[in-house]
């Protein structure tokens, strides 16, 4: 008998050209929808669970635009829109993703223009992540308090830099309850390139309450730098305090409360004065921060651990630990940089009131606000917000610490 061959339609199924196009369009649609929806979150009020999503979205918005352009280009190249209704949906979502990704970019480019910042597209894509940890090869102990060693990492400028070098004492963030020295290493390297020595410090974290100790640790570190200036070839008369988030709060507090008996240094330190101070997205009024209660109580919980209570139960702690309480004439020149969409520390209740009060007291200062930018934006080293911040910081340091020759 003649053997019958299996019909071709029973063979292993394969996608036709049209079927492959539908799969490609479906994948593109899914990616573009996710990208567009996430990107459009950026200008909306913060949700309890989405802070890190906002942060990544705002700092990588241009990647959303590129994804939209890719989807639009592939759809047009396949001419799929002529045969598939799905292609029209992909096209519309691609356009939405392009616009959503461009929105933060356009706003920040306008800010850059107003501040005189030259933005680099190459740096945006190649800047990398600004996150790190302590470097044992750089670590020394600057004090031992209550039996606990307090470390700092030493970052010295190149040997070719002028000596003695100006100093930045860097204070890390972490909501007063976390973080460690060295967590933003690219700031240290950038400052080294500008001829600054950086001493990136650790301080005591809550719990237990540290409202009257953490700033004292910062002042102790300043005193240690002064005492060891000759050893490291640095200038004890040109010291800048700089911190992010809670570190910015402590930097401002240590700079403003110098000599106040309520917040003494945690080690013998006769002189803890500084030339200037920089706060990146800092809390300046802890009472206002407690009442903001953003992100499901995250901020409130951290402040309560730091102060040991609420504004009602520990009013002195909230007052003494708030930089806003110390504003008066003859404070060090101050630079404040804050994202306008900060989901953790609201600029309208923190940096803006401090700036107003500094202005009323005739303290030299500058406030730079970054539209559609969230808390901790400088983890994206090449991001628009970080590039604007570097320009503002360089200009500030040149004006008040090391004027260019």
C-alpha positions in Angstrom: 0.0 0.0 0.0 1.1 3.5 -0.7 2.1 5.4 2.5 0.2 8.6 3.0 2.1 11.7 3.9 0.8 13.9 6.8 -1.0 17.0 5.6 1.2 20.1 5.7 -1.2 21.8 8.1 -0.5 19.2 10.7 3.2 19.9 10.7 4.9 21.9 13.5 3.1 25.3 13.4 5.2 28.3 12.4 4.4 31.9 12.7 3.7 33.6 9.4 5.2 37.0 8.5 1.9 38.5 9.7 2.0 36.5 12.9 5.5 37.6 13.7 4.5 41.1 13.2 1.6 40.8 15.6 4.0 39.3 18.2 6.5 42.2 17.7 3.7 44.7 18.0 2.3 43.1 21.1 5.7 43.2 22.9 6.2 46.8 21.8 2.8 47.8 23.0 3.4 46.2 26.4 6.8 47.9 26.9 5.6 51.2 25.7 2.5 51.1 27.8 4.6 50.4 30.9 7.1 53.1 30.0 4.5 55.7 29.2 2.4 55.1 32.3 5.5 55.1 34.6 6.8 58.3 32.9 3.5 60.1 33.4 3.7 59.4 37.1 6.5 61.9 37.5 4.3 65.1 37.6 1.6 63.5 39.8 1.5 63.6 43.6 3.6 60.9 45.3 2.0 57.7 46.3 2.9 55.7 49.4 4.5 52.9 47.5 6.0 54.6 44.5 8.9 56.9 45.6 11.6 54.8 44.0 9.6 54.4 40.8 9.2 58.2 40.6 12.9 58.6 41.2 14.0 56.2 38.5 11.4 57.6 36.1 12.5 61.2 36.5 16.2 60.4 36.2 15.9 58.0 33.2 13.0 59.8 31.4 15.0 60.1 28.2 15.3 56.4 28.0 11.5 56.3 27.9 11.6 58.7 24.9 14.1 56.5 23.1 11.9 53.4 23.7 9.0 55.3 22.2 11.1 56.3 19.2 12.1 52.7 18.7 8.6 51.5 18.8 7.4 54.2 16.4 10.3 53.5 14.0 9.7 49.7 14.0 6.0 50.2 13.4 6.6 52.5 10.5 9.4 50.4 9.1 7.2 47.3 9.1 4.3 49.3 7.6 2.3 47.2 9.9 -0.1 50.1 10.4 -1.5 49.4 6.9 -2.7 45.9 7.9 -3.1 45.7 11.7 -5.3 47.8 14.0 -2.9 46.9 16.8 -0.2 48.9 15.0 -2.3 52.1 15.4 -2.4 51.5 19.2 1.3 50.9 19.3 1.9 54.2 17.3 -0.3 56.2 19.7 1.3 54.7 22.8 4.8 55.3 21.3 4.0 59.0 20.8 2.7 59.1 24.4 5.9 57.6 25.7 8.0 60.0 23.6 6.2 63.0 25.0 6.1 61.7 28.6 9.9 61.1 28.5 10.6 64.5 27.1 8.5 66.3 29.7 11.1 66.2 32.5 13.9 66.8 30.0 12.4 70.0 28.6 11.7 71.3 32.1 15.2 70.6 33.3 16.8 72.0 30.1 14.9 75.3 30.8 16.3 75.3 34.4 19.8 74.6 33.0 19.4 77.5 30.7 18.4 79.9 33.5 21.3 78.8 35.7 23.9 78.9 32.9 24.5 75.1 33.0 25.8 73.4 29.8 24.1 70.0 29.7 25.9 67.0 28.2 23.8 64.4 26.4 26.9 62.1 26.4 27.2 62.3 30.2 23.5 61.5 30.5 24.0 58.1 29.0 27.5 57.3 30.3 27.5 58.9 33.8 26.7 55.7 35.6 25.4 55.1 39.1 26.6 57.1 42.0 26.4 54.6 44.7 29.1 53.0 46.9 30.2 51.9 50.3 33.1 52.5 52.7 36.6 51.9 51.4 38.7 50.1 54.0 41.9 51.4 52.3 40.8 55.0 53.0 39.2 54.5 56.4 40.5 56.1 59.6 38.9 56.7 63.0 38.3 60.3 63.9 36.9 59.8 67.3 35.8 57.2 69.8 32.6 58.1 71.6 30.9 56.0 74.3 33.3 53.2 73.3 32.3 53.3 69.7 34.8 54.2 66.9 33.6 56.8 64.4 35.2 56.3 61.0 35.7 58.5 58.0 37.1 57.9 54.5 39.9 60.1 53.3 39.8 61.2 49.7 42.8 63.4 48.8 43.2 65.3 45.5 45.9 64.5 43.0 49.4 65.2 43.9 49.5 67.9 41.2 46.7 69.9 43.0 47.6 73.0 44.9 48.5 72.6 48.6 47.3 73.1 51.1 44.0 71.9 49.7 40.5 73.2 50.6 38.3 70.7 52.4 34.9 69.2 52.1 33.5 67.3 55.1 30.9 65.0 53.5 27.9 63.9 55.5 25.8 61.0 54.1 22.0 60.8 54.2 19.7 58.0 55.3 16.8 59.5 57.2 19.0 59.7 60.4 18.6 55.9 60.8 20.7 54.5 57.9 23.4 55.1 55.4 27.2 55.0 55.6 30.2 57.0 54.6 31.2 56.5 51.0 27.7 55.9 49.7 28.0 58.7 47.0 31.6 58.2 45.9 31.4 60.1 42.6 30.8 63.4 44.5 34.1 62.7 46.4 36.0 61.9 43.1 34.5 65.0 41.4 35.6 67.2 44.3 39.1 65.7 44.2 39.3 66.6 40.6 38.6 70.2 41.6 41.4 70.2 44.1 39.4 69.5 47.2 40.3 67.0 49.9 37.2 65.1 51.1 36.6 63.6 54.5 33.5 61.4 54.1 32.3 60.7 57.7 30.1 58.3 59.6 28.0 59.6 62.5 25.9 57.8 65.1 22.5 56.7 63.8 19.1 56.4 65.5 17.7 54.6 67.4 18.3 55.4 70.2 17.5 59.1 69.7 20.5 61.0 68.3 19.0 64.5 67.8 21.6 66.0 70.2 24.5 63.7 69.2 24.6 63.3 65.4 25.4 67.0 64.7 28.0 66.8 67.5 29.7 64.0 65.7 29.8 66.1 62.5 31.4 69.0 64.5 33.8 66.5 66.1 34.9 65.5 62.6 35.4 69.2 61.6 37.6 69.6 64.7 39.6 66.5 63.8 40.2 67.8 60.3 41.5 71.0 61.7 43.8 69.2 64.1 45.1 66.9 61.3 45.4 69.6 58.6 49.2 69.4 58.4 49.2 65.6 58.2 46.9 65.6 55.1 48.1 68.8 53.5 44.8 70.6 53.8 43.8 74.2 54.7 42.0 74.4 58.1 40.7 77.9 57.2 38.8 76.6 54.1 36.4 73.8 55.3 33.0 73.2 53.6 30.3 71.0 55.1 28.2 69.2 52.5 25.4 66.6 52.9 22.5 65.0 51.2 19.0 64.5 52.8 19.5 63.9 56.5 23.2 64.5 55.9 22.3 67.9 54.6 20.3 68.6 57.7 23.2 67.7 59.9 25.7 69.8 57.8 23.4 72.8 58.1 22.9 72.2 61.8 26.6 71.8 62.5 27.4 74.9 60.6 24.7 77.1 62.0 24.8 76.0 65.7 28.5 76.3 66.1 29.2 77.5 69.6 25.7 76.8 70.9 25.7 75.0 74.2 22.6 72.9 73.3 24.6 71.1 70.6 28.2 70.6 71.6 30.8 68.6 69.7 31.0 65.0 70.8 34.7 65.2 71.2 37.2 68.0 72.2 37.0 70.4 69.3 37.8 74.1 70.1 36.9 75.4 66.7 34.2 73.8 64.5 33.5 76.8 62.3 33.3 76.3 58.5 33.7 78.5 55.5 30.5 77.4 53.7 27.8 74.8 53.8 25.9 72.8 51.2 22.6 71.0 51.7 21.2 68.8 49.0 17.4 68.2 49.5 17.7 68.6 53.3 15.1 68.7 56.0 15.4 72.1 57.8 12.3 72.1 60.0 11.6 68.8 61.7 8.2 69.8 62.9 7.0 70.5 59.4 8.7 67.2 58.3 6.7 65.3 60.9 3.4 66.9 59.8 4.2 66.2 56.1 4.0 62.4 56.9 4.6 61.5 53.3 5.0 57.9 52.0 2.8 56.2 54.5 4.6 57.6 57.5 8.2 56.8 56.4 9.4 60.3 57.1 7.4 60.6 60.4 8.7 57.3 61.7 12.4 58.2 61.0 12.0 61.6 62.6 10.4 60.1 65.7 13.3 57.6 66.0 15.8 60.4 65.7 14.1 62.8 68.2 12.6 60.2 70.5 9.1 61.5 70.3 6.6 63.8 68.5 6.5 67.6 68.3 4.1 67.5 71.2 6.1 65.1 73.4 9.6 66.3 72.5 9.3 70.0 71.4 12.8 70.9 72.5 14.3 68.1 70.4 12.5 69.2 67.3 13.5 72.8 67.8 17.1 72.2 68.7 17.6 69.7 65.8 16.1 72.0 63.1 18.6 74.2 61.2 15.8 76.7 60.7 16.0 77.5 64.5 19.5 79.0 64.2 19.2 81.4 61.3 20.7 84.8 62.1 23.2 87.1 60.6 26.8 86.1 59.8 26.1 82.5 59.1 28.3 80.7 56.5 27.3 81.1 52.8 24.8 78.4 52.0 23.9 76.5 48.9 20.5 74.6 48.8 19.5 72.3 46.0 16.1 70.6 46.1 13.9 68.6 43.6 10.5 70.2 43.2 8.9 66.7 43.2 10.6 65.5 46.3 8.4 62.7 47.7 10.3 62.5 51.1 11.3 66.1 52.0 8.9 68.7 50.6 10.9 71.7 49.4 8.0 74.1 50.1 8.2 73.3 53.8 11.9 72.8 54.1 14.4 74.5 51.7 12.1 77.3 50.6 11.4 78.6 54.2 15.1 78.4 55.1 16.0 80.3 52.0 13.5 83.0 52.9 14.8 83.3 56.4 18.4 83.4 55.2 17.5 86.2 52.9 15.8 88.1 55.7 19.0 87.7 57.8 21.2 88.8 54.9 23.1 85.5 54.8 24.7 84.8 51.4 22.9 81.9 49.9 21.5 80.3 46.8 18.5 78.0 46.4 18.3 75.9 43.2 15.1 74.0 42.6 14.9 71.2 40.0 11.5 70.6 38.3 10.1 67.1 38.1 13.0 65.8 40.2 12.7 63.6 43.2 14.6 62.9 46.4 18.1 61.3 45.9 18.2 62.2 42.2 22.1 62.4 42.3 22.4 58.6 42.3 22.1 59.1 38.5 25.5 60.8 38.0 24.8 61.8 34.4 21.2 62.9 35.0 20.1 66.4 34.2 19.5 67.3 37.9 23.0 66.1 38.9 24.6 68.0 36.0 22.8 71.2 37.1 23.8 70.6 40.7 27.4 70.1 39.8 27.4 73.4 37.9 25.7 75.2 40.9 28.1 73.7 43.4 31.2 74.5 41.3 30.1 78.1 40.9 29.3 78.3 44.7 32.7 76.9 45.7 34.5 79.2 43.3 32.7 82.2 44.7 33.1 81.5 48.4 36.0 79.1 48.9 38.5 78.9 46.1 38.0 81.8 43.7 39.7 80.9 40.4 42.9 82.8 39.6 
